[in-house]
Amino acid sequence: MAVFISAVGFGVVTAAILAISAVGFTLQFSVTNVFNLAFGSVMTLSGFVAYWLNHAGLNIWVAMAAAAVSGGLISLAINEAIYTPFIRHGLNLFGMVIVTISVAVIFDHGLQAAVGPTFFSYTAPAGKAFRFADFVLTRQELIIVGIAVLLTILVQVALQYTRVGKAMRGLAINASLARACGVPTRGVIALAWFVSGVLAGVGGVALFLDISTFTATTGSEFLIVIIAAAVLGGIGSPRGAVLGALVVGIVTEVGAAYWNAELKDVLAFGVLIAVLLVRPQGLFSRLATERAIAR
Amino acid sequence: MSAATQYYIATIVVYICVNVIGAWGLDLQFGVTGVLNFAFILFQAAGAYTAAMLSLGPASASGGFQHYLVGFKLPFPLPLIGAMLVGGALSAVIGLITLRRLRSDYQAMVMLVISVVATVVAESVVGLANGSAGLSLIPNPAKSLTGLTLQTQNWLFVGLCVALMLIVGVLMYGLVYSPYGRVLRGVRENEAAVEAMGRSATRARLQVFIIGGALAALSGALLAQFIGAWAPSEWLYPETFVFFTAVIVGGRGSISGVAIGAALVAVGIQQAVQYMPIGSDPTLLAALEWIITGLLTLIFLWLRPQGLLPERRRRYLRRVKTGFAATKLQESAGT
């Protein structure tokens, strides 16, 4: 039982990191309809921004805030400079997936050429360990979980109650109707990319803190797990993404404790494939059904 | 020619043939039919592993230094045929999961996940295919012929690859320019129209998924036999992207175009990078290869989305010109 509870503890931390990133990934997808495979590269790039600031002597949490802003700006810049022109050029959704993977490949390997194939890590103390029954979490892990709770609630509240949040939801359900109702679509889409980038930045730094060493391709490798969580929850639904993150996070860590640490991700993907067979639109399915993503 | 030059040329030719066969498999799926198979490299790997296991013999026979699921020692064409069968069967399974109920870009996403899972499984379950160390000492069918010099054996294998490439090429032309090929292009261009004509788009997608998977497996089998080794690092998920670039650069749906694209992208970039004056740091060279591949995809999608040698369109209209429809066309044009 003790093993189980401590595994759940690790699972909560993994789920927190996943939730931050998966909400960013899925929110931007719901508004723009583009599957952004360069999301992991934005995580890595902003993670490296935090790394350089951190090694210049800045506190890691301040560096994380800076990474969040730079993540937002990078994400916005990629959309304005590459994605939007391609969409205007008449490329379909299908082609956009290839554009985003090209951007990911260029960014990851550009960064690799710049920093080399070595491993990096932040200088940040894990902090005092706190014990809750059989849960042992460090101060650092607690802060990450706290940030995740805060950010996901913030996004949810903003989507539910603010004007711009409603505009985003409107755009997600029916873009042309939203435009006809006077929603400034361009601005809202830009904001969605920015927010998604901010979440990628925070998620990236949190991930790199949690796994302690990272390379120029760590973000893109983790993107697969993020996609699994987002698809599991129902693509385009931030609430679903949080739920998907919790399932994936806890299943992987409990699986690692009882079965085989190397195969922990396989377990999560097994759940994903089972869900896809039975309910391909995911757990929260409204948007996925609306967009005819799955039937 | 010195032995080294001969070996260099032979290697380049084998790599071109292997990549052309693979790229044709993807072209059938992505170029002709419009299926985004982001797990493509998985089927190449399946072929490579199958060919290896069907020719290595039982695992215990080699002193047990490598572990794998099953081992047989079958004569020449059987490992290649077995590889194609396994590639097709695996495609059928994965196609049934992904192709039936998901939108095309969503299919891509799910296949990407499947491709990564497969790598993780192959790396960590050592009993399957020797884990991350991979299989080695995979027999080359040409090298089992005794009484020949090493160079003759090498050229014999080159001949085998070229012959297989030509056979696959002829089959591709037959398939793509047949009425069935028109159904496939219809699935890409207008799924509703295909369904209205009484053809199942899902069935067509599943069929090309299986045929393409078998071609991927054939290319993997040849590659594994040529290199003599096969490990998970050979088939990480970004490798699929190289095939996509080859198809886009060559021309989606165009058979000769994709052959040129495969030669240029999969072999040409790597060779070009070797001769660039940027030193010989392997990480830098590999990174540069990837950056060029990515940029090439973006540039082609922007400037020339139809590729170097575009797919020939309205091929059948010309044939129709002499018939009834042509007179109708001329009449309507004349009035």
Contacts between the chains, C-beta under 8 A, distances in Angstrom:
chain1	res1	chain2	res2	distance
A	35	B	105	5.4
A	35	B	106	7.7
A	35	B	108	7.5
A	35	B	109	5.8
A	37	B	112	7.7
A	82	B	298	7.5
A	86	B	301	7.0
A	86	B	302	7.1
A	89	B	302	6.5
A	91	B	301	6.5
A	91	B	305	7.6
A	93	B	104	7.6
A	93	B	105	5.0
A	94	B	34	7.0
A	94	B	36	6.4
A	94	B	104	5.4
A	94	B	105	5.8
A	95	B	301	6.1
A	95	B	305	7.6
A	96	B	105	7.4
A	97	B	36	6.4
A	97	B	105	4.8
A	97	B	108	5.2
A	97	B	109	7.8
A	98	B	244	6.1
A	98	B	248	7.2
A	98	B	297	6.4
A	98	B	301	6.9
A	99	B	297	7.8
A	99	B	298	6.6
A	99	B	301	6.3
A	101	B	241	5.9
A	101	B	244	7.9
A	102	B	241	7.7
A	102	B	294	4.3
A	102	B	295	7.7
A	102	B	297	4.4
A	102	B	298	5.1
A	102	B	301	7.9
A	103	B	294	7.3
A	103	B	298	7.7
A	105	B	238	6.4
A	105	B	241	6.1
A	105	B	290	5.3
A	105	B	291	7.5
A	105	B	293	6.7
A	105	B	294	4.0
A	106	B	290	7.6
A	106	B	291	5.4
A	106	B	294	3.9
A	106	B	295	6.4
A	106	B	298	7.8
A	108	B	290	7.6
A	109	B	286	7.7
A	109	B	287	4.1
A	109	B	288	7.7
A	109	B	290	3.9
A	109	B	291	5.1
A	109	B	294	7.5
A	110	B	287	7.3
A	110	B	291	5.9
A	112	B	283	6.7
A	112	B	287	4.7
A	113	B	283	7.6
A	113	B	284	5.6
A	113	B	287	4.0
A	113	B	288	6.7
A	113	B	291	7.2
A	116	B	283	6.4
A	117	B	283	4.7
A	224	B	112	6.7
A	224	B	113	5.6
A	224	B	116	4.6
A	227	B	109	5.7
A	227	B	112	7.1
A	227	B	113	5.9
A	228	B	113	5.7
A	231	B	106	7.9
A	231	B	109	6.7
A	231	B	110	6.8
A	231	B	113	7.6
A	235	B	106	7.0
A	260	B	124	6.9
A	262	B	120	7.4
A	262	B	123	7.4
A	262	B	124	3.7
A	263	B	120	7.1
A	263	B	121	7.2
A	263	B	124	5.4
A	263	B	125	7.5
A	265	B	117	7.1
A	265	B	120	5.7
A	266	B	117	5.7
A	266	B	120	5.7
A	266	B	121	5.8
A	266	B	124	8.0
A	269	B	113	6.0
A	269	B	114	7.6
A	269	B	116	8.0
A	269	B	117	4.4
A	272	B	113	6.7
A	273	B	97	6.3
A	273	B	114	7.6
A	276	B	97	6.4
A	276	B	98	7.5
A	276	B	102	7.7
A	276	B	110	6.4
A	277	B	97	6.3
A	280	B	101	4.5
A	280	B	102	5.7
A	291	B	103	7.3
A	292	B	103	6.2
A	293	B	102	6.8
A	293	B	103	4.5
A	293	B	106	5.0
A	294	B	101	5.4
A	294	B	102	5.1
A	294	B	103	6.8
A	294	B	106	6.6
A	295	B	101	5.3
